[in-house]
Structure formats: C-alpha cells, structure tokens
Amino acid sequence: MHNFIEVLIGGLLSGIMYSLVALGFVLIYKASGVFNFAQGAMVFFAALTFVGMQELGLNFWVAFVATLGAMILLALATERIVLRPLVNQPQITLFMATIGLTFFIEGLAQLLWGANVRELKLGIADEPIESILERYSMVISSFDLFAAGVAAALVGGLAIFFSKTRIGRALRAVADDHQAAQAVGIPLQQIWAIVWAVAGFVALVAGILWGARNGVQFALTFVALKALPVLILGGFESIPGAIVGGLIIGASEKLAEVYVGPHVGGGIEGWFPYVLALLFLLVRPEGLFGEKHIDRV
C-alpha cells in the first residue's frame, strides 16, 4: 500500500505538468475553435529562447521577461498573419495551418539559438525530500513538488482571471457564440490576440519546467502529444477538464507502468495514456467536462 501511494503521488505530480501543457490547447480552442497543433513547438521555442537569453548573460528574471516578450510577439504575429486571414475557413484548413506553423517555429528556434541540447537549471535538485511520508518509507521528488506547485498556481490564477475579470467574461462570451459576442460589441480579434498571448505565457512556463526536467532539446515538441490524452479525457473546451484529465493520465500511466508493465514486458508508460484515451472515446467522446452535441436529422 505504501508503494501504491508513493507511485500515485508521483503520477499526480506529473499529471499537473501535463495539465499545464494541455491548458495552452484549451485556451486557444475555447476562444477560437482552433486546435493549435503548434503548442508543442511554442513550448520548445520558449525553453530554447530562455536558455539562449541566459547564455547572453541575463539573470533569471530578466531572461524570463525578455522571453515572455518574445512569446507574446510570436503569439500575436501568429494570430495576425496566419490565422486571421483564415477566419471562417473550414476547421481542417486552420488545423493544417497550425501544422505548418509547427515546423516554422521549430526551424526558427533552432536557427536563432542552435540545435544543441542545453541544460536548464532552476536551482532545485531532482532528488527526494524530507517529508512526513518518510515515516512510511515513501519519498517525493523535490523538483516534481516544486513544478506541480508552480503549475497549480498558474492554472488557478488563470481560472480566476477568466472567471472574474472583464476579459475573462468576454472570453466566455466569445467561446459560447462568436456572432452573438460580436453583436454586443466584443472585439473578437482583440480577444483572440489576448488568448494567443496567454497561451504563449503558458508555453513559456511549461517550457522552463519541462526543460529543467528533461533538458532543452527538440524532444520538448513531443510534450504536446502527451497532452492529447489529457484533452480527450477532460474535454477540449474545459480548463477544469485539463486539470482533471492531467491528473488521471499522470496517475494512470505511473500505476500501469509499475503494476501492469512487468506482466507485458515493460515500457507501458509511453503508450498506455493513448489506449486509455481511445477507450474513453468509445464511452464519452466529448470528455468528462465537454458538452454533448446533439444533431437534429
């Protein structure tokens, strides 16, 4: 039982990290209906730019602010140059545009900063910490706990921002009905620009945390793929769904690796979330927090 709880806690902490990446998808999809396949590339661009800024001699916070400015400019340029001309086009057209954008951002990041693997240090070692659970022979990674705390604070702050502020209310109105929101004077293009800028900020935080854990390298772009099962479980338009879906995926993949993996040869952690998402699609395709769509025929 002690081992089960330890694995479960580790999975939940990792799940919060997945929620952070999924949140970027949710924000853009909720406001504009665009599935931003380039979110993973934005995470990679943010992490590589942040490390590059530090290599130029900037301290952590100056590099953070400078990178945030770069991410906001990238997000605004993406919305203005790539997606705004495609408004009212079929969803597949917008999706293909974000795929092309993915390769452009990946190439731009490596053109500016190089393709070498970088180490990103936050001053927090990925090692067990003293905790009250130690009396039960359980350990928790200090970095996982820190990253989960940062991710939880960010998700909570964004949830409050979008539920309590004027911009947040405008976002919810746009998400519910674009035409009705525009009819009452809500500027759709400004709202979309704000959402893309916030998604850039989320990508920066995710890039720093994942880069500190796995190193700043091209593989960061694949973090977005781990967010897909999270979105399927939680729902593509739900911020709480991104959180709950991340926790479920994080916990289930760790438990599956420990308790099922030995019976199937191991390596189950990499593909189990996708199997779980596939099974979930058969039962509730709209996700836990998604709304059922009923088409009249």
N, C-alpha and C positions, 0 to 999 in steps of 0.2 A: 504493500500500500504506500509506503514511503517513496519507493521508486516511482510509482504511478503519479503521485502528487508532484514530485520533482519534474518529471517529464511533462506533465500537464502545465505546470507553471512556466517552464521554458517555452513550450509551444504557444501559450497565451502571450508571452512577451514578444515572441517572433511575430505572432499574428497582428499585434498592434503596428509593427513595422510594415506589414503587408497592407494594413488599413490605410496607412499614410500614403502609399503609392496609389491605391485604389481611389483615394479621395480626389486626386487630380483628375481621374477619369470622370468621376461623378459630377464634379463641379461644372465641367465643360458640357457633358452630356445633358445635365439637368437644365442648363441655361439655353443651349443652342441646338440640342438634339444631335450633336456631332460626337461620334466615338473617336476620340483623339488617340490614334494608334501611335502618335509621336511622343506620348508622355514618357515612355522609357528613354527615348533619345534626349528629352529635356532633362531627365534626371542625370544622364551621363554628361551632357553639356554643362550642367550646373556644377557637378562634382569636379570635372576637369578644369573648368574656369576658376573655381575656388582655389584649387591646389595651385594652378598657374599664378593666380594673384599672390598667394603666399610665397611662391618661389621668386617673385619680383621684390620681396622684402616687406610686404604688407603684413600687419598683425592680423589676428583672427577677425576682429570686428570690422576693421577697415576692409579686409578682403570680403567679408560677408556682405557688407553694404554695397561694395563695388559689384560683386557677383549678382546681388539682388537687382541692382540697376540694369545689369546686362540681361538678366532673365525677364525683367519687365519689358525691356525694349524688344527682346526676341518674341515675347508673347504678343505684344501689341503689333509688331510687324507681321506676325503670322496671321493674326485676325484681320488686319487691314489689307494685306497684299494677297494672301492665299485664300482665305475663307469668305471674306465679304463679297468678292465678285461671284462666289458660288452660291449665294443665298437663293433659296427656292429651287435649287437643283436637287435631283434625286439623292437619297442618302448614300447610295453606293458611290456616287461621284465625290461627295465630301469625304467618305472613308478612304477612297483611293488617293485623294489629295493629301490626307494625313500620312498615308504610307510613303508617298513621295517625299513629304516633309521630313519623315523619319531619317531617310538616307541623306538628305541635305544637312540636317542638324548634326548627324554623326560625322559626316565629312567635314563640316565647318569646325566642329570642336577639335578634331584631330589636325586640321590644317592650322588652327591658331596655336594649339598647345602641344602638338605631337601625339604619337600613339603609344608612348612608353607607359608601362604600369607605374603608377605613383602610390606612395604610402601617404595616408591622411591620418594625422594624429590629433586626437582631441584631448589628450592627457588623461584618458580613462582606460585603464588596462582591462582587457577581456579575460578576467580571472574571477574565481569565486570570492564572495564577500562574506564577512562575518554577519550572520543573521540569526534571528530567533529560531529559524528552521534547522540550524546546525545541530541542535539537541536531538533532532530526529534523523541525523545523518543525511541531510539534504543541503544542497548548495545552489546558489543563484549567481549567474554571471553579473558582475558589476556593470559591464557595458550594456548588456541586454536590459537591465533595470533602468539605467540612465536613458537609453534610446526609447524605451517604452514610455518613460515619463515625459520626455520631450514630445513624442508623437501624440500621447494622450492630451497634453496641454494644448498642442496645436489644433488637434481635432475638436477639443472642447471650445477653444477660442473661436474657431471658425463657425462652429454650430451656434454659438451665442451671437456672433457677428451677423450671420444670415437670418437669425430668428428675431433679433431685437432692433437692428438698425434699419434706417430707411432704405439703404442699398439692398439689404437682405430681403426686405419686403418686396422691393421692386424685382429682385431676382426670382422670388417665388411666384410673382405675378407673371413674369416672362415665361417661367417654366410651365405654368398652368395653361396659358394661352397667349401665344405671341401676338396675334392680331388684336385681342382684347386689351393687352397691355399697351400696345402702340396706340390704340384708340383713346386711352385715357392719358396719353402724354408721356409715357415712359419711353425714353430713348433706347431702343433695342441695341443699337451699335455700341453705345457707351457701356451698357450693361455687359454685353459680350466682351468688350475690351477689358473691363474690370475683372470679369471671371477668368479670362485668359491670364491676366497679370497675377491673380491669386493662385492660379494653377502653376505659374512659374515659380512663385514663392514656395509652394508646397513641394515642387520638384527640387528646389534648392535644399530644403531641409532634408528631404528623402535622400538626395544625392550625397550630402555630407554624412548622414548616418550610415547609409549603406556603403559609402566609400571608406569610411573609417573601419567598418567591419570586414569588408572583402577586398579592399584596395580599389583605387580609382583606375578602372580599366574598361575596355569595351563591353565586357560581360555585364556591366551595370544596365545596359539597354534591355537585357533579358529579364530584369526585375519586373518590368511591366507585364510579362507573360504570367508571372506568379500572381498578379493582381486580377487576372481574368476569372479564375475560380471564385475569388472573393466577390467580384461583381455579380457573377451568376447566382451565388447564394444570397447575397444581400439585396440585390436589385440595382439596376444601373442609374436610378434617379434618387437614391436614398443615402444621405450622409450617415444616419444610424445604421443602415444596412451595410455600408462599407466597414463600419466598426465591428458589427456582429459577425459579418462574413469573414473578416480577417481573423477574428478570434477563433472561429470554427475551423478555418483552414489551418491556422498555425497549430492549434491543439491536435487536430486530427492527423496531420502529417507526422508529427513527432510521435504520437501514440502508435500510429500504424508502423512507423519505422522500427520502434522498439518491440512491439508485441506481435506484429504480423510479418515484418521483414525477415526475421530469422527462418520463418517457415517457407518463404518463397525465394530465398537466395539473397535478400537484402536489396538496397537501392530503391526501396518503395517510396521513400520520401519525395523523390523527384517527380513521380507521376501520379501518386495517389490523389492529390488535390483535384486533378483533372478528371479522374474516374469518379470522384465524389460529385464534382460539378455536373458531369454527364448524367449520373443517376438522378441528381436533383432536377435537371432539366426535364426529365420524364415525369416528374411528380408536380413540380411547381415552376414552370419556365419563367415566370415573371419575378422570381426571387421572393425572399421572405417578406420584404417591405415594399415590393412592387405592386402596382395596381393591375388587376386583371383587365384585359382588353376583350370586350365582347363586340364582335362584328355582326351586324344585322344582315341577313341574307334573304 
